[in-house]
Amino acid sequence: MTKYFLTVPHDSVEEPTMATMDPAELEAALAAVAEFNAALEESGALLFAGGLYPPSTAKTVDVSSGAPRVLDEPFVEAPAYVGGFWLIEAADEAAAIEWTVRAATALQGRIEVRALQEVPGA
């Protein structure tokens, strides 16, 4: 089975977090995600899931010049960023897309899905 990475995009300008969401909207989103996560777990597809703090909280470790440097910044600036994710296992892309539709429906938004690369011949 192939592993897939489902990502929840957020707007970089707003940098929403659970602490900044309207409490009623947060409660509804958490309930929908809990139901989705339960379905993933029951099917055996869920490997891991989590939410991420915004890029403004990121540290980047750079050793490209030889000595490690810890930078108080994301490695890239972009108009959107990954705010949360699921790592799932699915039989094929069609099955992964079915799960992605369910995730997008739970959050009433956009979700990106991509397969994880596998080592050739492994």
Salt bridges, closest charged atoms under 4 A:
ASP62 OD2 - ARG69 NH2 2.92
ASP72 OD1 - LYS59 NZ 2.46
GLU89 OE2 - LYS3 NZ 3.59
GLU112 OE1 - ARG114 NE 3.06
